[in-house]
Amino acid sequence: MALDKRFIGREYGPFVYTIGAEKLREFTLAIGGAVPGAGTPGEPLPHVSPLLHDAQAAKAGPYGDVIAFPSFAVVFAIRPFSAALSDPEMGIDIQRVVHGEQELEFLDVMRPGDVMTSTGRIADIYEKARMGFVVVTTESRNQHGKVVVTGTWTGVVRG
């Protein structure tokens, strides 16, 4: 799969996402293995930290509010990666793409009401075993300008 290296350095974003309390709760319950109830995402299992879903318990905790399950960051931080792979100028057949890997570094917690702005750039394009690889690095900042999460995402384009 021949990908054009001239796209290395191309930037994507900014993409803005406001974190909602109920989205955090639903995500935590889904990841934590809750059994959905009628019209609700269910109740948390005992192994799920109350800091992730219980507003009252979280207020007494170290962060003063509910915080996001770390992998919730994928909800907003993946946008530049998706934009790069679907960039019409790249000419990638998105049906031939598989998500190779991702690495996230968490520098702060995410809270309800945080407005996350994610940007990214193509860091590398290479070929291996007749497949193309696109590596995108991302950075997501909150409304205070603080970097909350960085990511490295690799898409594999099957030949």
KOLMAR-369577 format. One record per residue (C-alpha): x, y, z; residue number from 1; residue in one letter. Coordinates in steps of 0.5 Angstrom, whole numbers, plus 500, padded with zeros to 3 digits. Example, Ala and Ser with C-alpha at 12.3 -4.5 7.8 and 13.67 -1.06 7.14 Angstrom:
2
REC  east  north   up  resi  resn
REC   525    491  516     1     A
REC   527    498  514     2     S
# end
This chain:
159
REC  east  north   up  resi  resn
REC   500    500  500     1     M
REC   504    506  498     2     A
REC   502    512  502     3     L
REC   505    519  501     4     D
REC   510    521  506     5     K
REC   509    529  504     6     R
REC   503    528  509     7     F
REC   508    528  515     8     I
REC   507    534  519     9     G
REC   500    535  516    10     R
REC   495    538  522    11     E
REC   488    536  524    12     Y
REC   483    540  529    13     G
REC   482    543  533    14     P
REC   476    539  535    15     F
REC   472    541  541    16     V
REC   468    537  546    17     Y
REC   465    538  552    18     T
REC   465    533  557    19     I
REC   458    531  560    20     G
REC   457    528  567    21     A
REC   452    523  565    22     E
REC   456    521  559    23     K
REC   462    520  564    24     L
REC   457    516  568    25     R
REC   454    511  562    26     E
REC   461    510  560    27     F
REC   464    508  567    28     T
REC   458    503  568    29     L
REC   459    500  561    30     A
REC   466    499  562    31     I
REC   465    497  569    32     G
REC   461    491  567    33     G
REC   454    494  569    34     A
REC   448    490  567    35     V
REC   443    495  564    36     P
REC   436    496  567    37     G
REC   430    498  564    38     A
REC   431    505  560    39     G
REC   438    506  564    40     T
REC   445    504  564    41     P
REC   444    500  570    42     G
REC   448    500  577    43     E
REC   455    500  578    44     P
REC   458    494  581    45     L
REC   462    494  587    46     P
REC   469    494  584    47     H
REC   468    501  580    48     V
REC   470    507  584    49     S
REC   465    511  587    50     P
REC   470    517  584    51     L
REC   467    515  577    52     L
REC   460    515  578    53     H
REC   457    518  585    54     D
REC   457    525  585    55     A
REC   456    525  593    56     Q
REC   462    520  594    57     A
REC   466    524  589    58     A
REC   465    531  592    59     K
REC   469    528  599    60     A
REC   474    525  594    61     G
REC   481    528  592    62     P
REC   478    531  586    63     Y
REC   472    534  589    64     G
REC   468    532  583    65     D
REC   466    526  579    66     V
REC   472    524  574    67     I
REC   472    520  568    68     A
REC   475    513  567    69     F
REC   481    514  564    70     P
REC   480    511  557    71     S
REC   474    516  556    72     F
REC   479    520  553    73     A
REC   478    516  547    74     V
REC   471    519  546    75     V
REC   474    526  544    76     F
REC   482    525  543    77     A
REC   481    520  537    78     I
REC   478    526  532    79     R
REC   485    528  529    80     P
REC   487    521  528    81     F
REC   480    519  524    82     S
REC   481    526  521    83     A
REC   487    524  518    84     A
REC   485    517  516    85     L
REC   479    520  512    86     S
REC   483    526  509    87     D
REC   481    526  502    88     P
REC   488    528  500    89     E
REC   491    522  503    90     M
REC   487    517  498    91     G
REC   486    512  504    92     I
REC   480    507  503    93     D
REC   478    507  510    94     I
REC   475    500  509    95     Q
REC   482    497  509    96     R
REC   484    501  515    97     V
REC   485    497  522    98     V
REC   486    501  528    99     H
REC   494    498  530   100     G
REC   495    501  536   101     E
REC   494    507  541   102     Q
REC   498    510  547   103     E
REC   495    515  551   104     L
REC   499    519  557   105     E
REC   494    522  562   106     F
REC   497    528  565   107     L
REC   491    531  569   108     D
REC   484    528  571   109     V
REC   478    530  566   110     M
REC   471    532  570   111     R
REC   464    534  568   112     P
REC   464    541  564   113     G
REC   471    540  562   114     D
REC   471    543  555   115     V
REC   477    539  551   116     M
REC   480    541  545   117     T
REC   484    536  541   118     S
REC   489    537  535   119     T
REC   493    532  532   120     G
REC   499    531  527   121     R
REC   501    526  522   122     I
REC   508    524  525   123     A
REC   510    518  521   124     D
REC   508    514  515   125     I
REC   511    508  513   126     Y
REC   511    501  510   127     E
REC   512    494  512   128     K
REC   510    487  510   129     A
REC   506    491  504   130     R
REC   502    495  509   131     M
REC   502    502  510   132     G
REC   502    505  517   133     F
REC   500    512  519   134     V
REC   502    515  526   135     V
REC   498    521  529   136     V
REC   500    524  535   137     T
REC   495    528  539   138     T
REC   494    533  544   139     E
REC   488    535  548   140     S
REC   487    541  553   141     R
REC   482    543  557   142     N
REC   479    550  558   143     Q
REC   484    552  562   144     H
REC   489    551  557   145     G
REC   492    545  561   146     K
REC   494    539  557   147     V
REC   490    533  560   148     V
REC   492    527  555   149     V
REC   497    526  549   150     T
REC   496    520  544   151     G
REC   500    516  539   152     T
REC   495    513  534   153     W
REC   497    508  529   154     T
REC   493    506  523   155     G
REC   494    500  519   156     V
REC   492    500  511   157     V
REC   492    493  509   158     R
REC   494    493  502   159     G
# end
